[in-house]
Amino acid sequence: MRLFMLIALASLLVGSGQALAKPRVAIAPIAGDSDNKVTDELAELMSDNMSPVKQREVTRAMDKLGLAGELDTKGARKLQGKLDVVAVVHGKLGKDGRKKTLQLSVSARKKKTTRFTVEFTTTISEKFRTKVRDELERRILATDDDADDEAASSSVRKKKRKQNHRSKAEDGDDEAPALSPESMVRAALGPTIGIRRLTYTASGPNPPPRVGTGAPSVRVAAEVYPFAGKEGATAGFGLAGEYDKTFGLTIEIPGTGIVVPINEGHYSLGARYRFVVGEASSVALGLDYARRHYVADRSGLANPNQLDAPDVDYTAIVPNVALRTPVAPKFMLFADVGVLLIRSTGAIQESTSYGAADVFGAQLDAGVDYALAKQIALRFAADYGQINFKFKGKGDLSTARGVTAATDRMFGLAALLAVTY
């Protein structure tokens, strides 16, 4: 009898301990929380009714899963399974002057990921602490019955379903489109069409003819930010490159019927430093090495001078600034403006052509990304470049034809398939 009572008492104690055990939760590193103050505050707020996993354990699990930076729903679910926790809290911290914005996502077991945002100036504010604590506990600790009680009437349930349908991204749908300003990799590939116009300012009796051509091309472009999502200054460093090659471009020599093939293309490669602005925009400062050529194949001409158009082969250093900002849930506007510090121009500045000149230029790319899926978008872009020559009158052709200046303009339109990661 005594043995039976001891066993019963032990079972009761074990059962009570399990009933009182706090649910384990994990707090993933909050993007933008460089000193971990917000992460530590979240752990303290949750410790009353939950048991936060130690940060080193969370970090170790993320490293093993190959997760880094701000988690999406898929990554949070993986971390949840790895740590065997009831929920994973993840998100990002933004700042605008003195005001800070904390956007938190809660991926709880057997529930959709939900998000909420809190604005604050300090984490010691009782308003901030109460708001965050209540929201986290409601999303993590609420049972299915509690959720049903909140939508007791059919009208409330219908309204909630409509809201969820309109905002899949906020409900944690893994397939919802996302155009993050903090992507680690952004690459695009697709067809383009380009037009080139070379015009002159001349006072002589025999001015050179204008040059005008257009043809399709293929473009590939990419940006890589290997430290994106990490803490510290290195998070903004990246590389960017672009290559565009024209196909089937020719020019006809006036009055002869002779068609001459043209080799035209351009590429650039450079460094970037990206700043995230607010929650969804970014500004990137860059410095590129760029090259653009327009060279005629005169091998089939009896006299190379039959084609009265100079070849160009530009090389330039290009300081630039790029902006990305959302205008709708699926649309992201972008613009990139650069100054062309011309280093060389090719045959147009030879002494037998138009000779020495002061040369300067600028370029502008702009367009919109339309999200098709979480990591896939269509990119529609337009670009414009202009290079101006002010000749010094030291070339054979500039002297003979009275050419004092020239303007080389490039226009382009592109429809690309873009992938982000």
C-alpha positions in Angstrom: 0.0 0.0 0.0 2.8 2.4 0.9 4.6 1.6 -2.3 1.5 2.3 -4.3 1.1 5.7 -2.7 4.7 6.6 -3.4 4.3 5.7 -7.1 1.1 7.7 -7.3 2.7 10.7 -5.7 5.7 10.5 -8.0 3.4 10.3 -11.0 1.5 13.3 -9.8 4.6 15.3 -9.4 5.9 14.4 -12.8 2.6 15.2 -14.4 2.5 18.6 -12.6 6.0 19.4 -13.8 5.0 18.7 -17.3 1.9 20.8 -17.0 3.9 23.7 -15.7 6.7 23.3 -18.2 7.0 26.5 -20.3 6.9 26.1 -24.1 10.2 26.5 -25.8 10.5 29.3 -28.3 13.4 30.5 -30.4 14.3 34.1 -31.3 16.2 34.3 -34.6 18.7 37.2 -34.9 16.7 40.4 -35.6 18.0 42.1 -38.8 19.3 45.5 -38.0 19.7 44.8 -34.2 23.5 45.1 -34.3 24.0 45.3 -30.5 21.3 42.6 -29.8 19.5 44.9 -27.4 16.1 44.2 -28.9 16.8 40.5 -29.1 17.7 40.4 -25.4 14.6 42.4 -24.6 12.4 40.0 -26.4 13.9 37.1 -24.5 13.2 38.8 -21.2 9.6 39.7 -22.1 8.9 36.1 -23.2 10.5 34.4 -20.2 7.5 34.9 -17.9 5.3 32.4 -19.7 7.7 30.8 -22.2 11.3 29.5 -22.3 13.4 31.2 -24.9 16.2 29.1 -26.4 19.7 30.5 -25.7 21.0 32.6 -28.6 24.1 30.6 -29.1 22.0 27.5 -29.6 19.8 29.3 -32.1 22.9 30.6 -34.0 24.5 27.2 -34.0 21.3 25.6 -35.5 21.0 28.3 -38.2 24.6 27.7 -39.2 24.0 24.0 -39.6 20.9 24.7 -41.7 22.7 27.2 -43.8 20.4 30.0 -42.8 21.6 33.6 -42.5 20.1 37.1 -42.3 16.4 37.8 -42.0 14.5 34.6 -42.1 11.5 34.0 -44.3 8.7 31.6 -43.4 10.4 28.6 -45.0 13.6 29.2 -43.1 11.7 29.7 -39.8 9.9 26.4 -40.2 13.3 24.6 -40.7 14.7 26.2 -37.6 11.5 25.3 -35.7 12.0 21.6 -36.6 15.7 21.7 -35.9 15.3 23.1 -32.4 12.0 21.3 -31.6 10.3 24.5 -30.4 6.7 25.6 -30.5 7.5 28.8 -32.3 10.2 30.9 -34.0 10.2 34.7 -33.7 12.0 36.6 -36.4 12.0 40.0 -38.0 13.8 43.2 -38.6 14.5 46.6 -37.0 14.3 49.8 -38.9 15.1 53.4 -37.9 13.9 56.8 -39.1 15.5 59.5 -37.0 14.6 58.9 -33.3 11.7 56.7 -34.2 12.4 52.9 -34.5 10.2 50.3 -36.1 10.2 46.6 -35.1 8.5 44.3 -37.5 8.2 40.8 -36.0 7.0 37.5 -37.5 5.8 34.6 -35.5 6.0 31.1 -37.0 4.1 29.0 -34.5 3.5 25.2 -34.8 0.5 24.3 -36.8 -0.4 27.9 -37.5 0.3 30.4 -40.3 3.1 32.9 -39.9 1.7 36.2 -38.7 3.3 39.6 -38.5 2.9 42.8 -36.5 4.8 46.1 -36.3 5.6 48.2 -33.3 6.9 51.8 -33.4 9.0 53.0 -30.4 11.8 55.2 -29.2 13.2 53.0 -26.4 12.8 49.3 -25.4 12.4 50.3 -21.7 9.1 51.9 -22.5 6.3 50.1 -20.7 4.0 50.7 -23.7 6.5 48.9 -25.9 7.0 46.1 -23.5 3.3 45.5 -22.9 2.4 45.7 -26.7 5.2 43.2 -27.7 4.5 40.8 -24.8 0.8 40.7 -25.4 1.2 40.2 -29.2 3.7 37.4 -28.9 1.8 35.5 -26.2 -1.4 35.8 -28.2 0.2 34.4 -31.3 2.2 31.7 -29.6 0.2 30.6 -26.6 -3.4 30.9 -28.0 -5.0 27.5 -28.5 -7.2 26.6 -31.5 -10.2 27.1 -29.3 -9.1 30.6 -28.4 -8.8 31.4 -32.1 -12.3 30.1 -32.8 -13.7 32.2 -30.0 -12.2 35.3 -31.6 -14.2 34.6 -34.7 -17.4 33.4 -33.2 -19.8 35.0 -35.6 -20.0 33.9 -39.3 -19.7 37.6 -40.4 -16.4 38.0 -38.6 -15.1 34.8 -40.0 -16.0 35.8 -43.6 -14.3 39.2 -43.1 -11.2 37.6 -41.8 -11.0 35.2 -44.8 -11.3 38.1 -47.2 -8.6 40.0 -45.4 -6.3 36.9 -45.4 -7.0 36.5 -49.2 -6.0 40.1 -49.9 -2.8 40.0 -47.9 -1.2 36.5 -48.3 2.3 37.9 -47.7 1.3 39.1 -44.2 -0.4 35.8 -43.4 2.9 33.9 -44.1 2.1 32.4 -47.5 5.4 30.9 -48.6 4.5 31.6 -52.2 3.7 35.3 -51.7 5.7 37.6 -53.9 8.6 39.4 -52.2 10.9 42.1 -53.6 13.3 42.5 -50.7 15.7 45.5 -50.7 18.2 43.3 -48.9 18.5 40.4 -51.4 21.9 38.6 -51.4 21.8 37.9 -55.2 19.8 39.6 -57.9 20.2 38.4 -61.5 18.4 39.2 -64.8 18.5 37.9 -68.3 16.5 38.7 -71.4 16.2 40.5 -74.8 16.7 44.2 -75.4 16.6 46.5 -78.3 19.0 49.4 -78.8 19.2 52.5 -80.9 22.3 54.6 -81.5 22.5 58.1 -82.9 25.7 60.0 -83.7 25.3 63.7 -84.7 27.7 66.5 -85.4 27.9 70.3 -85.1 29.7 71.4 -88.2 30.1 74.7 -90.2 32.1 73.3 -93.2 30.7 72.8 -96.7 30.9 69.0 -96.4 29.5 68.0 -92.9 29.7 64.3 -92.0 26.4 62.3 -92.3 24.5 61.4 -89.2 24.8 57.8 -88.0 21.6 55.9 -86.9 21.2 52.2 -86.3 19.0 49.9 -84.2 19.1 46.2 -83.5 18.1 43.6 -80.9 20.5 42.3 -78.3 20.7 40.0 -75.2 21.5 41.3 -71.7 22.6 39.7 -68.5 23.0 41.6 -65.3 23.7 40.6 -61.7 24.3 42.1 -58.2 25.8 40.0 -55.4 26.0 41.1 -51.7 27.8 38.2 -50.0 27.4 39.6 -46.5 23.7 40.6 -46.8 21.8 40.0 -43.6 25.0 40.0 -41.5 25.6 42.5 -38.7 28.1 45.4 -39.1 29.3 47.6 -41.9 30.3 44.7 -44.3 26.6 43.9 -44.9 26.3 46.6 -47.5 29.3 45.6 -49.7 28.6 44.0 -53.0 29.6 43.6 -56.7 27.6 44.3 -59.8 28.1 43.6 -63.5 26.3 43.8 -66.8 26.9 42.5 -70.3 24.9 43.4 -73.4 25.6 42.1 -76.9 23.9 43.2 -80.1 23.1 40.7 -82.9 22.5 41.3 -86.6 23.4 44.9 -86.6 24.4 46.4 -90.0 24.7 49.9 -91.6 24.1 50.7 -95.3 26.5 53.0 -97.1 24.2 55.7 -98.7 23.8 55.4 -102.5 25.8 52.2 -102.9 23.5 49.4 -101.6 26.5 48.0 -99.7 25.7 46.7 -96.2 28.5 46.7 -93.5 28.2 44.6 -90.3 28.6 46.4 -87.0 30.1 44.9 -83.8 28.3 46.6 -81.0 28.1 45.8 -77.3 28.9 47.0 -73.8 29.8 45.7 -70.3 30.5 47.0 -66.9 31.8 45.7 -63.6 32.1 47.4 -60.3 31.6 47.6 -56.5 28.5 48.7 -54.6 27.7 49.8 -51.1 24.0 49.5 -50.3 22.0 51.2 -47.6 18.5 50.0 -46.6 16.1 52.9 -46.2 13.0 52.3 -44.1 11.5 48.8 -44.4 11.4 48.2 -48.2 13.7 50.7 -50.0 17.4 50.8 -50.7 20.1 53.2 -52.0 23.3 51.9 -53.5 26.5 53.8 -54.2 28.7 52.3 -56.9 31.9 52.7 -58.9 32.2 50.8 -62.2 34.6 50.2 -65.0 32.6 50.3 -68.2 33.3 49.7 -71.9 31.1 50.2 -75.0 32.1 49.7 -78.6 30.7 50.4 -82.0 33.1 49.1 -84.7 32.4 48.5 -88.4 33.7 45.4 -90.2 35.3 47.1 -93.2 37.1 44.0 -94.4 34.7 43.6 -97.4 35.1 47.1 -98.7 37.4 48.0 -101.5 38.1 51.3 -99.8 37.6 51.5 -96.0 36.8 55.2 -96.2 33.6 54.3 -98.2 31.9 54.1 -94.8 31.9 57.7 -93.6 31.4 56.9 -89.9 34.1 56.7 -87.2 34.4 53.7 -85.0 34.2 54.3 -81.2 35.5 52.1 -78.3 34.7 53.9 -75.1 36.2 53.0 -71.7 35.1 54.9 -68.6 35.1 55.0 -64.9 31.5 55.4 -63.7 30.5 56.7 -60.3 26.8 55.9 -59.9 23.9 55.8 -57.4 20.9 53.4 -57.6 17.5 53.6 -55.9 15.0 50.9 -55.3 11.6 51.6 -53.8 8.2 49.8 -53.8 5.1 51.4 -55.2 2.7 48.5 -54.7 2.8 45.0 -53.2 4.1 43.5 -56.5 5.9 46.5 -58.0 9.3 47.9 -57.3 10.6 51.0 -59.1 14.4 51.3 -59.7 16.6 54.0 -61.1 20.4 54.2 -61.6 22.2 57.3 -62.7 25.9 57.5 -63.5 28.6 60.0 -64.6 30.9 58.7 -67.4 34.5 59.7 -66.8 35.8 58.9 -70.2 39.3 57.4 -70.4 39.5 56.6 -74.1 37.2 56.8 -77.2 38.8 54.7 -79.9 39.4 55.7 -83.6 37.2 58.8 -83.5 39.9 60.8 -81.8 42.8 59.7 -83.9 44.6 62.5 -85.8 43.4 61.2 -89.1 39.8 61.4 -87.9 38.4 64.1 -85.7 41.3 64.4 -83.3 41.6 65.4 -79.7 38.5 66.5 -77.8 37.1 67.2 -74.4 34.7 64.2 -73.7 32.1 63.7 -71.0 29.0 61.8 -70.6 26.2 60.4 -68.4 23.8 57.5 -68.3 20.4 56.7 -66.8 18.7 53.3 -66.3 15.2 53.1 -64.9 12.2 50.7 -64.8 10.0 48.5 -62.7 10.2 45.0 -61.3 6.9 43.0 -61.2 6.9 40.1 -58.9 5.6 36.8 -60.3 6.5 34.7 -57.3 8.6 34.9 -54.1 11.9 35.0 -55.9 11.0 35.7 -59.6 10.1 38.9 -61.2 9.7 40.5 -64.7 11.9 43.5 -65.2 10.9 46.3 -67.7 13.7 48.8 -68.1 14.7 51.8 -70.3 18.2 53.2 -70.5 19.7 56.3 -72.0 23.3 57.3 -72.4 24.9 60.3 -73.9 28.6 61.2 -74.7 29.5 64.7 -75.8 32.6 65.7 -77.8 34.1 69.2 -78.0 36.8 68.9 -80.7 40.0 71.0 -80.5 40.4 71.3 -84.3 43.5 69.2 -84.4 42.1 66.3 -86.5 42.2 66.0 -90.2 38.4 65.6 -90.5 37.5 68.2 -87.9 39.6 70.8 -89.8 38.4 69.8 -93.3 34.7 69.7 -92.4 34.5 72.4 -89.7 33.3 69.9 -87.1 33.5 71.5 -83.6 31.4 69.0 -81.6 29.5 65.7 -81.7 26.9 63.9 -79.6 26.7 60.1 -79.3 23.3 59.0 -77.9 22.3 55.4 -77.0 18.7 54.4 -76.2 17.6 50.9 -75.0 14.5 49.0 -73.9 14.7 45.7 -72.1 12.3 43.0 -70.9 14.2 40.7 -68.5 13.4 37.8 -66.2 14.9 38.5 -62.8 15.7 36.1 -60.0 16.5 37.2 -56.4 17.8 35.2 -53.4 
